[in-house]
Amino acid sequence: MASHLSAHAPVADSPLLARLSREAIPTGAYFRSRTPAGARLLTSEQQHHNLQLLATASNRPQTAPDHDRTPIRCLTIRPPWSDLIAIEDDRVAKRIENRVWTTHWRGTLLIHAGAEVDLRATALPYVRARLDDYELVRGAVVAVADLTGIHDDDGPCTFWSDPGCFHWELARVQRLTTPVPARGAQRLWRPTPRLLRQITDANPHLSGRLTDPYTAQGAGV
């Protein structure tokens, strides 16, 4: 979506699609009103076309593909967004995760805080108000949630919903009292049995929710 685009031509930027299809934390910024260069407005037709292209890209194999029925997955999210999800008070917490790709998978989702902080977000007044003087957690699993549904952009369905994104619906969020360090990955990824044990050892209140599916299936460590 370079700045030289015509006002009406659909956008098919292969390098952009390749990057976003692999990106661990897409923001949807390429589907808002302006191009990254800020030079021209994107028409609604261009934004719709781009979303269609990314929907196609999202069907490519993932780290843990849709046909893998693993009941527990992980999603890496940059702080402070990961910290906002980890808040257990549904009245102020972030319960929509905005992504430019979708998945058919549903189940128990570990929220992993990435190592890179979204500095722009930390300066937003409404983010600072909710986190107050909270120290951001980086490079660790910080919460457990259920991914209960995903819907197309339907406007501001919640305070946290971004335009031009798929809205991932999160429920039953529980914060880890002791965050567990872990390396993140792109897209949805499978936690190892070792990571699941580390989480439940450090957070016994989650032991019933994070029963090791690999052990139950007789898989090795």
Rosetta blueprint (number, residue, H / E / L):
1 M L
2 A L
3 S L
4 H L
5 L L
6 S L
7 A L
8 H L
9 A L
10 P L
11 V L
12 A L
13 D L
14 S H
15 P H
16 L H
17 L H
18 A H
19 R H
20 L H
21 S H
22 R H
23 E L
24 A L
25 I L
26 P L
27 T L
28 G L
29 A H
30 Y H
31 F H
32 R L
33 S L
34 R E
35 T L
36 P L
37 A L
38 G L
39 A L
40 R L
41 L E
42 L L
43 T L
44 S H
45 E H
46 Q H
47 Q H
48 H H
49 H H
50 N H
51 L H
52 Q H
53 L H
54 L H
55 A H
56 T H
57 A H
58 S L
59 N L
60 R L
61 P L
62 Q L
63 T L
64 A L
65 P L
66 D L
67 H L
68 D L
69 R L
70 T L
71 P L
72 I E
73 R E
74 C E
75 L E
76 T E
77 I E
78 R L
79 P L
80 P L
81 W H
82 S H
83 D H
84 L H
85 I H
86 A H
87 I L
88 E L
89 D L
90 D L
91 R L
92 V L
93 A L
94 K L
95 R L
96 I E
97 E E
98 N E
99 R E
100 V L
101 W L
102 T L
103 T L
104 H L
105 W L
106 R L
107 G E
108 T E
109 L E
110 L E
111 I E
112 H E
113 A E
114 G L
115 A L
116 E L
117 V L
118 D L
119 L H
120 R H
121 A H
122 T H
123 A L
124 L L
125 P H
126 Y H
127 V H
128 R H
129 A H
130 R H
131 L H
132 D L
133 D L
134 Y L
135 E L
136 L L
137 V L
138 R L
139 G L
140 A E
141 V E
142 V E
143 A E
144 V E
145 A E
146 D E
147 L E
148 T E
149 G E
150 I E
151 H E
152 D L
153 D L
154 D L
155 G L
156 P L
157 C L
158 T L
159 F L
160 W L
161 S L
162 D L
163 P L
164 G L
165 C L
166 F E
167 H E
168 W E
169 E E
170 L E
171 A E
172 R E
173 V E
174 Q E
175 R E
176 L E
177 T E
178 T E
179 P E
180 V E
181 P E
182 A L
183 R L
184 G L
185 A L
186 Q L
187 R L
188 L E
189 W E
190 R L
191 P L
192 T L
193 P H
194 R H
195 L H
196 L H
197 R H
198 Q H
199 I H
200 T H
201 D H
202 A H
203 N L
204 P H
205 H H
206 L H
207 S L
208 G L
209 R L
210 L L
211 T L
212 D L
213 P H
214 Y H
215 T H
216 A H
217 Q L
218 G L
219 A L
220 G L
221 V L
